[in-house]
């Protein structure tokens, strides 16, 4: 079973809504301190299950959520990237979280470009933000490469209200004007 929504493809990736078959890899992402440290911290499988179901539910109710990112060649689940705007969020976000095995290969950038295009063109968003922990240098690099700039500190809703967060972002006009 796959949540309702579109499938996007890039040169190396398939981006599709959350599927039941994603759970073991999703749980692995969320159980590991290094993988999950900047997105709420390690979770038990049962908590990761609720998080994944929340993402699938957002697809069904909102018509968007983060895409599951799959390697086009192998079909391996690499992580999640895309639009995400939970209640109380500081803006219309495109975020990313990848398994350690997928780090350093340009997948976050490739998937973020495709999903930002989709958010502006299909969802009609006027801006995109990225909420990034101040110590998450790797995500700051991705945000800069996307053309986003640091807008300042952000305030997250519960249960993340105590996590330090910086908001990076850009407008649709800035995104469309950037050199590709």
LINCOR-V710571 format. One line per field, one symbol per residue. ss: DSSP state (a for helix, b for strand, c for the rest). psi: psi as a letter, one per 20 degrees, with the letter a starting at -180 (. if undefined). burial: # if it has 16 or more other C-alpha atoms within 10 Angstrom, else .. A space follows every 50 residues. Layout:
# LINCOR-V710571
ss=???
psi=???
burial=???
This chain:
# LINCOR-V710571
ss=cbcccccbbcccbbbbccbaaaaaaaaaaaacaaaaccccccccaaaaaa aaaaaaaaaaaacccbbbbbbcccccbbbbbbbbccccccccbbbbbbca aaccccaaaaaaaaaaaaaaacccccbbbbbbccccaaaaaaaaaaccbb bbbbccccccccccbbbbbbbaaaaaaccc
psi=ppqprrpqqahiqporrpqhiigghghggihpgggihjkirqqqghghgh gghggghhghghjqaqqppqphgijpphbppaqomrpjqjaoqorqoqqh iiqjjjgggghggghggggghgikqirprpopphimhghhgggghijqqp iaqrpqrqjjiipppqpqrrrgggghiqp.
burial=..###..#....#######..##..#######..##.##..##.#..##. ###.#####....########.....#########....##########. ......##############....#.#######.....##.##..##### ...###......##########..#.....
